[in-house]
Amino acid sequence: MHYSSLLIFLCLQLLCSFGLKAQDCYYHLHGKVAESSNGLPISYAVVQIKELNKGTYTDSLGHYHIDGLCAGTYTLSCMRIGFESITQTIHITNSDVEQDFYMTFNPSIFRTIDVVEVIEDKNVFIHIHTEFDKGIYTRANNLGQALSQLNGVTTINTGSSISKPVVHGLHSQRVIILNNGVRQEGQQWGNEHAPEIDPYTLDAAQVIQGASALQYGPDAIGGAIVLNPKPIGQQKGWSGALNLHGTSNGRQGTTSGYVEFSPEKINGLSARVQGTLKRSGNARTPNYFLANTGFIERNYAAHFQYKHKRFDTGIYYTQFNTELGIFSGSHISNVTDLMRAIESREPAQKANFSYHIGYPKQDVQHELIKAHFNLNLTDKNKLQFSYARQFNDRKEFDHHSSSHNQSTPELQLKLTTHTANIDWYKKSARNLMHRVGISGMHQANTYNGRYFIPAFYQRGIGAYWIETWTKNQWSLEAGLRYDIKTMEVFIHENKSWQTFNHSFQNIAAGGSALYKPNNRWRFALQMGTTWRPPQVSELYSNGLHHGVAAIENGNRELQMEKSWNGALQAIFTTEWIEAQISPYLQRVDNYILLLPSGSPTLTIRGAFPTFQYSQIDALLYGSDLQASFRLTNSIRTTWKSAVLRAIQTSTKEHIYGMPSDRHSLRLAYLFHDKGIFKQPTISASGLYVNKQWRVQNHNDYMPAPNAYWLLDIECSSVIHIKEQVINVSVGVYNAFNLRYRDYMNRFRYYSDELGRNMAVHIQIPFSQSNKK
């Protein structure tokens, strides 16, 4: 069979890399980046070796490290938003070279830096992408809200505290989320099963589409969202940061901090520990409180790493714990009251503010441990090994229950996932870079209590091969991936246990091209085909989906989805303007969707809207647009638009559950430094979300909500008190306290969205030097 031959060939390619002769390219470049006026460190500055297209960021103390260099002469650049860039020539002649930079602050430099070209060699690939403003992590309530600032990314929400990213209309299993290189595997098939990831552990994010996304799996139909933690600094001693965040709506308080350490006597060893505690009470719409919408989060993380000239290894551990209430107004005892609640402008159940979390509620724990070992066979030849185990424990407590015992949930799902990866990266002398990898996965799910999805085993093995060629203004990339996935499902029916087996296998492929005719223009094109097998929930769900307060019924006849997609990105950049347009087109055969049936279902736990899985052929197309203008040396404005159309190819009807058009405009003013206040900025952002006119009736329980317009205002500054740096931001969101509902929130049936919310965030970095 030719698929087996392909796997054997990829394995041989991987094993042959061990036999390559190592070269002596283990030189180390390091240094610090600081302000020229006062010597204070500059964090998140980009230090790049232009000839190698290789670089890194500075840590919280302004230090940077670049390993695996050969002897030679290079052009080294240092860039940071708000500072004048520095470029100079360095000579690498010994194993340890130190180069410091002292940057001059200049308020006229007020544009973002495209960092895709400065990440380590193995990540410099072509993809239609959008970069991330790291500061939003600390201002958002959850990861979904943080990612929604990316152009083309929206969210699907359940109530006031649960959201997950939607990329070009696709979400859940169609969008792969990677946390520190590990594919997130929780009970993420549901609308309310948000990624169990603490935003405070993260440093950067990218949306990747095209051939590069094949590295992460064949089912990235909507793309891959790659989330990376902050790199551990290699400077000796200790450092860290404390984050304090508070909001008026929900009276939420968050404390998060980390400490990292590198001992003086052990070169290459470093460690970080981190913790986050978050608590919120009942959220408030402009006119009323939402009963039982409080939540508590307790999150922990630890990272240990050892770097050597020839290899590096480490262990990464995170634990995410949350207890959250489900809006009481969504669990209703009879059909008459349910329809009355959907038709009413306000919920019948009135509430006051409270931190108490009652029933219905969920208690979720997600644990991830990852071990990795990276071997530098030569400076251009690397092997990476990784193993990860994830454990997801979800407990659901119903509102109408015979036993309100916190230790006895009505439903408990336990999902254990083991993944292993071997990746090989090699740069050749012909402007080529090879990537070959093999991945394996074993997953087991069990449940206790009432039935919703069955117990199952799921296994998968896959291999990919990606080639990248770069010369002058051109970069070309092509990739191929083959996967086999099997599923063994156990269901008790007809008074006995039944076993159902499913097996899927297919090839995914993609190609990308990047053309840079000059410093002002950049064009990228990608095309590919991907596939996704139906998930257990889509095949076998049957009953109350607790978090979204709905009855969902699976369809055992579902077939695998098959996608053909293409996207174009054009970017134009000058000193005063940066604009980009990204049109895309995607056809998905056997597209699986969840449709309302139009008739609620009455159960012993109450009356709930009912939804049924079905399958169609779909066509999705649209465009993301973004333009940033520097109007003066201190004023900048940014405009974004996202337009999506989704139709059923056979009937030309619009597809249910797709985000509507949205447009945003942000105006920012950067003041001159004054006293202890550095880089003070004030901004106003307006967001317009159109009504989703492009929907058929589909027996939905209520029409799509009206369009709405929101205004957010933010102020921020860096405060310097002697040697201590403090980052402060204050914001008012939904400043006009507008009353509205969002089509992408399942709880739009029952309640309005949140009203005005005032937030304060303080970040205090610290280090050993602060204590001298």
N, C-alpha and C positions, 0 to 999 in steps of 0.2 A: 504494500500500500504506500503511495507516495507521501502521505502524511507522516508515516513512520520514518521514511527516509529523511524527511526534513528534520525531524527531531534528532535522529542520529547524527546528521550533519552538524546541527547546532551544538550538540554535546561535544563532538570532536573538535570543533572550532574553539570551544571553551577550554577543553583539556589541553590543547596544543599550546595555549598561552603560557602554561607553566614552563615549557621548555625554552622559552625565549631568553636570550642572554640579557642580564641586567646591566644597565649603564650607570655610570657614576654621576647621577643628577639628583643629589639629595641636599643641595644648598638651601639655606633658610634665610628669608628676609623678614625683618621685623622692625618695629619702631612705634612712634606715637604721633598723634595729630592733636595740635592745640591751637588756641587763639593767639595771634601774634601780639595782641594788646595786653593780655594779662596772664597768658600761659595756662589758662583753664582748658581741660581736655574737651575734645569734640567727639561725641559719639555718633555712630551711623554714618561716618564719612566713608566714601568709596575710594579705595586704593586699588589701582589697576595697572597691570603690566600690558601695554598695548600690543606688543609683538606676539604675546602668548594668548591674548584675549582672556586673561586670568586675573582674578582679583578677589577682594574680600571687603568686609565692613570693619570699622573700628568698634571696640566694645565700649562699655559705659565709662571706662577710664581713658578712652582715646587710643588704646593699643591695637595694633594689627599684626597678623602673622601670615606669611605665604610660604608654604613648604614645597619641596620637590622641584627645585630650580636647578638648571644647568649653568655652568660657567658661561659668561658672556656679557654683552652690553645691551641694556634694555632702556626703553622709555617708560618712566613711571609717572603716573598722574594721580592727583588727589582732588576729589570733588565733594562738595557738600552744599545743599540748598542754603542760600543766603550768604555764601562765602565765595571769594574769588578762587578759581581753580588754579592748581599748581601743576606744572609739568617739568620734569627734569630727567637727565640721563644718569643712570647708575651702572656701576661695573661690579658684576658678581665674580669675585676672584677667590673667595674662601667659603668655608661651610657656614659661616654666620655673619650676615651683613645687617647693619642697623642704619635706618634712614628715617629721620624725623621730618615732620612738616609743621609749619606755623602759618595758619591761614588768616587772612584779613576779612573781617565781616564787611559786607557790602549790601545794603538794602535793595539796591537795584537788581540784584541777581535773585530773581523771584520765580524760577521755573523748576519743574521737577526733573530728576535725573532718571533716564531709562537704564535700569540696573540689570537688564537681562544679559548684557554683554560682559558683566564683570563677575558673574558667579563662576564657581570652579569649572574646569574644563568639561567635566562629565555632564554639566547641565547647560552648556552653551549650544542649544539646538534651536531649530526653527519651530515656532509655533505662533498661532494667533493667540495673543495673550493680553492681559491687563495686569498692571502692577498694583500694589496695595499701599495705602497710607497706614503705617503702623500705629499711629496715634489713635485711630478709630477703635482699635481693640479695647482700649481702656475706657472708651466712652460708651460702648454698646453694651446692652444687657446680655447678649448672647452671641454666639458665633454667626448665626444666620443673619442677624442685624448688621454685624460687622462686615460680612461679605457682600451685603446688598449695595454697598457703595461702589462696587466694581460695575463698570458700564456693561450692560447686557445681563447682569445678575439681579434677580428680584428674590422675593421670599414667598414661601407658602406657609401660612401661619395657622396656629390653633390657639385661639384666645390671645392673651396679652403677653405671655412669657415664653411661648414655644414657636420657633421658626426654623426653617431650613432653606438652603439656597436653591434657586431655580435658575438654570442657565439656558437661555433661549427657549423657554417654555418647558424644559425637561428637569426632572428632579428625582430624588430618592435613588433607586437602584440604577438610574441612567446617568448619574453623576458620581464619579469615584472621588472620594475624599481621602487624602493621604495625610496622616499625622506622623511627622518625623519619618517619612518613608514607608510607613505601615498603612495598608489599606484599612480604613475604619470599618469595623464589622460589629455593629450593634443591631438591635431590632429596628433597623432604619427604614423598613418598608412602609411604615405608617406616616401619615401627614404630621402626626404629633410626636414622632420619634426623631427628635432633633439630634444632631451629632453631639455625642457626649464628650466634648472637648472644652477645656478651660481656655478662653481667649488669652488669659494672662501668661500662659506658657508659650505663646507663639510670638514670632518676630516678623515673619514675612509670608505672603501668600501669592500664588499665581493661578490663573485659569489657563490650562494647557489644552489645546486641540491640535489635531493634525497627526503626523506620523509619530511625534514624540509621545503622544498619549498612549500609543500601543505598548509602551514599556509597563504600563500600570494595569492593563487588562483589556479584553476585547469589548467590554460592555460600557466603555466610556462614551456612550452615544451623545451625551451632552457635554462631554469633556471631563477633565480631571482637575480638581482643585487641590493643589499641593500646598500644604501648610508645614512650615519649618519652625522649630524652636530657635531661640536666640543661641548663637554659637557660644560655647564656653570659652572665656578668655584664658590665655596661657600666661598672663602676668602673675608674678609671684605675690603671695599674700591673699587677701580676701577683698571682696567687693559685693555690692548688691543694690537693691532698690526696694522702696516701700511705696505701694500705691494705695491711695485712699479715695474712695468714690462714693458719692451720695446723690440720691435723687429725691425730688419732692413727691412724685407720683409713686405710690406704693411705699414711700418713706424707706426706700431701699438704702442699705449700707453695705459697702464692700471693702474688705481689707485684703490686700494681696502683697506678697513680698517674696524675694528670693535672696539667697546668699550663695556666692560661689567662691571656691578656694583652690589655690594651687600651692602646694608646699614648696619651701625653699630648697629642700635637699633631694627632691625627686623630680627631675626634669620630665616634662611631658604629662604628668599626672594632674588632673583637675576634676572638680566636682561641683555640683550645684544642687541645692534643695529649694523647693518652692512650695508655697501654700496659699490658698485662697478661701476666704470665708465670706459668704454673701447671704443676705437675708432681706426679704421684701414682704410687705403686707398686701392687703387688698388693693388692686389697681383701681383707678378712677377714670371714667369717661367724663366729658364735660358736664354731665347732669347727674351722674349717680356712680356709686361704688359697685364694683363687680365682686359678688360674694364668693369667698373661698378661692381667691386667685393669688394667695401668697406662696412663697417658695423659700427653701433653704438650700444652699450649696456648700459643700465642704470638699475641696479638691486639694490633692497633694501631687507632687512630682519630685523625682530625683534623677540626676544624670551624672554618671561617672565615666571618665574618658582617659585613655592613656595614648599618647602620640609618640611614635618613634620615627626615625628617618625612613625606615622601610615599611612600617605598618602603623595602623591605629586601631584601637578596639575600645568598646564601651558598652555600658548597660544603661538603658533608659526605662524609667518606670513612671506611670501616671495612674492616679485613681480619681475618678469623677463620681461624686455622690450628690444626688438631689432628691428632695422631697417636695412635691409641688401639688397644690390643689387644682382641681378641675372645676371650672365655673359652674356653680350649683344650678344656675338657670338653664343649663344644657341638658340636665337629667330630669325629665318630667314624667309624671306618673301615668298619664293617659293621653290618647290621641287628640281629644278635644283641646286639652290644655296645651299640648305641643303646637297645634296649628294656631292657637290664639297667641302663643309666645312668639312664633315666627312672624305673625302679622302685626304684632304690637311694636311700637317704637321703643318701649322700655320693658325690661324684665318684670314679671309680677313679683318676684322675690326681691324685697328691698334689703339693703345691707349698709352697715357702717364700716369704718376702718377697723381692721383687726389683723394681727399677725398670726392668728390661729389658723391652722390648716386642718380642715375637717374632711368629710366625705362628700363626693368622690375625690380620690387623690391617687397619685402614683409615687412610688419609691424606686429610684433607679440607681444602680451602681455599675460603673464600667471601669474595668481594670485592664491596663496594657503594660506588658513588659517586653522589651526588645533588646536583643544582644546582637552586636555586629562586629565583624573583623574585616578590615580593608588592608589589602596587601599591594604595595607598589612594586611590581616586578621590575619596571623601569620607570623613568619619569613620564613615559607616554603609554604605559601598559599597566592597568590596574585590575585587580580582582576584588569583588565585594561579596561578602557572605552576611546574611542576616536571618535571624529567626525571631518570631514574635508570637506571643500568646495573648489572646484577648478573652475576657470573661465579662458577659453582660447579664445582669440580674435585674429583671423588671417585675415589680409587684404592683398590682392594680387592686384598688379597694373601691367597691361600688357604693353608690349612694343608697340604693335599696338593697340592704343585705340582712341576712338572718343573724349575722354575728359581726359586730363592730369590734373585732379584736385585731389590734394592729399587727400582731404576729401571724395572723391567718388571712392572707389576701384571698380575694375571690379568684384571682388568676395570677400565676407566677410563671414567667418564662426565663429559662436559663440557657444562654447561648455561649458555647466555648469554641473558639476558633484558633487553629494553629496555622501559621504561614511560614514558609521558608523561601528564600530567594538567593540565587547566585547570578551575579552580573559581571560582565567583562567589558572593559573599555580600552580601546587601543587607538592611538593616533599613528597613521602611517606617513611615509615620506611623500606621498602623492596627494596631499591635501585632503586625505580621507580620514574619517573617524568611524570606527566599528563599535557597535554595541550589540552584545549577544547576552541573553539571559534566560534562565529557567526559573519558574516559580511553581510552588505547590501549596495546596490548601486542604485542610480537613476541618469540618465544622459539625457540631452536634447541638441540637436544640431539644430541650425537654420542657414539659409544662405540667403544672399542678392546678387543680381547681377546674373551673368551667372551661369548656373548649372554645377556642377561637382559631388558632392555627395548630397543626399537629406536631408531634415529635418527628424529627428527621435527622438524617445524616446527609451532608453535602460534601463532595470532594471535587477537587479540580487540579489539573496540571496544565501548564502552558509554557510555550517557548517563543521568544521574539528575536528578531534580527533587524537592526536599523543601521543604515549607512548614511553618513553625512559628508558631503564634498563642499569645500569652500575655497574660492579663489577670486581675488580682486573684489568686484562688486557683487559677485554671485555666491549664493549658498543653495545647495540642493540636498534634499533628504528623502529617503524612501524606507519604508518599513513593512515587515510582514510578521504576523503572529498567528499561531495555531494553538487552540485550547480544546481540552476535553473536560466536560463537567457532568457529574452524575449526582443523582439525588435518590435517596431511599426514604420513603415516607411511611409512617405507621399511624393507622387510623382505626379506632374501635367503632365498627358499624356492623349491622346485622348480627349482633350479639357475639361478635368475635373480632379479633385483631386482624386487620387486613394490611398487607404490605404492597406499596405501589412504587415502581422503579421508573426513573426517567434518566435518559442519557442524551447529551447534546454535544456536538462537536462542529467546529467550523473554523474558517480562516478569516482574519481581519487584515486589512492592508491600508496603507496610506502613503501619500507623497506630499512634499512641501517644497516651495521655492521662495527664496528671499533675494530681492534685488535692491541695491543701494547705488543709484546712479551718481549721487553727490551727497553732501552733508545735509541737504534740505529734504530730500525725498527718500522714502523707504516703502517698498511694496512687498507684500507677502501673500502667497496663495497656497491653500492646502485643499486636498481632495482625499477621500478615503471611503472605506466601507467597514462597518462594525456590526456586531450582533450581540444579542442578549437573550438568554433563556428566561422563561417565565419563572417568577419566584414562588415560594411555597404559599405566601399569602394570596397571591393572584390565583393560584390553582385551587387551594383548599380552605381558605378562610370561610367561616360560617358562624355568624353570631355578632355579638356586641363588640365593636371596636371602641373600647372604653374611652380613650383619650379624646377622640373626636365626636363622641356621643352619637354613634351611628351604627346601624346594622350593615355589615358588608358580607357579600356572598361571592365566593370564588367561582372559577370556571375551569373544570378539569380538561377542557378541550383546547386550551390555549396553546399556540405554537410560538416558537422563538421569533423575536423581533429581528429584522434585518434592515440596516440603515445604509444609505448612500448620501454622502454629505460633501459640501464644498464651501469655502469661505475665502474672502479676499480682505486684505487690510492695506490701506494706503495712509501714510503718515507724512505730513508736511510740517517742517520745523524751521523757524527763524528765531532771531533774538526776541521778537515781540509776539509771536504766535506759534502755537502748536496745535495742529488739527489732525483728526483721523476719522476715517469712515471704514466700517467693517460690515459689508453685506454678507449674508450667508443663505444657504439653501440646503434643506435636508428632506429626503424622502425616507419614511419608515414604514416598511411593509409589516403587517401583523402588529401594528401599534396597540399596546394594551392600555385601556383606560377604564376608569371607574366612573360609572354614570348613575345619577339618581334615578330611582324607579318611579318616583311620584307618589307612592303610597307608603306612609309610615308603617312600622311594625310595632305591635304591642307585645311586650314580654313581661315576665314577672318582675323585671328590674325597671320597667317603665316603657314609655313610647319613644321611638327613635326614628329619624329619617333612615331610609334604606337605600343602599347602593349595590350595584351589580357590576362585576368585571366583564368586559367584552373586548372585541378586537376589530380593528379597522385598518385600512391603508391610509397613511397620513402624509401630508406635505406641509412642512414648516419653512417659512422664509421670512426674512426681515433684515434689519440693519441696526447697528449701534453707531452713534455719532458722538463725537466729543471735540470741543475746541476750547483752548485756553488762550486768553489775550492778556498781555501786559500793557494796560492802558497808559500807565505812567511808571516811574521807578518804584512806586509804592502800592499801586492799585492793580489787582489782577482779577479777572473774571473767568469763570469756567462754565461752559454750557454742555449738557449731556442730553441725549435722546435715545430711547430704545423703542423700536417698532417691531412688532411680531404679528404675523398672520399664520394661522394653522387651519387647514381644511382637510376634510375627508375626500380622497381622490375620486371615489366612485359617485358620491352624491353632491359634491362641492359644498357641503354644509360645513360650517365652522365647528371646530372641536371644543368640547366643554373643558373648562378648567385652565384656560390659558391666560397669562397676564395681559392686561391692556396696555396701550401706549402710555409712555411716561416721559416727561421732560423736566429737567432741573437746571437752575441757574444759580451760581454762587459768586458773590462779590466779596473780595477780601481786601483789607487795607493794612499794610505793614507800616507801623510807626517807627520813628527813629528811637534808638536806645535813650533811656532817661534814667539816670541814677542806677539803681540796682535792677531795673527792669530792662531786659534784653529781648529783642525781637517781639515786642508786643504787637498782637494782631487782633483785628476784629473782623468778623465775616457774617454775612447774611445769606441764607440759602432758601430758595423757593423750589418746591416740588409740585408739579401738576401731574395727576394721574387721571387719565380719561376714563369715562364709563366704558365697560366692556360691551360694546354694541354688537360685536361679532359672535353672538351665541345663538344657538337654536334653543327652543324650549326645553327639550330633553327631560321633560317632567321635573325640572328643578323646583325646589320648594319655595323659592322666592326669586324675583327678578334681580338682575345684576344691579348693584348699588350705583348711585350717581357719581359723577366725577368729583374730585376734591383737589384743593390746593392748600399746601402747608408751608409755613414759614418757620425756619430755625435760625437762631442767632447764637454765635459763639465768640468768646474772647479768650485769648491765651497769651501767656508770656513766660519767659524763662527768668527766674529771679536769682540773682547772684548775691549771696550774703557771705562776704569774705571768700572762703574757698568752697563754700557749700552752694550747690546748684539745686534749685527747686523748680519743677515744671508745674504750672497751674493753668487750668482751663475751666471756664464757666460757660454754661450753655442753657438756652431756653428753647425747647422743642415743642412744635405745635403752638407757637407763641400766641396765636389768636384764639386758642381753645376751641378749635373748629370741631363740630360734630359731624362724623362721617363713618362710613363702613367700607371695607376693602373686599373686592371680589375674591382675592386669594386667601381670605381668612375663612375657614370652615365655620367659625362661630359668628359669622355675619348673620346667620339665621337668628341669633339670640341677642346680640348686644352691639353697641357702637365701639369704635376704636378708642384708644387712650386719649385723654385730654392733655392740657398743658403739663409739661414736665420740665422742671428746672434741675440741672445737674452741676455738680462741682467735682472736679478731679484734681488730685495733688499727687505728684510723683517726686519722691526724694531719693536720689541715688546717693550711695555712700561707699566708702572704701577705706582701706587701712590708712591711706594718706590723710583722711579727714580727722583721724584721731591723733595725729602727731602733734 
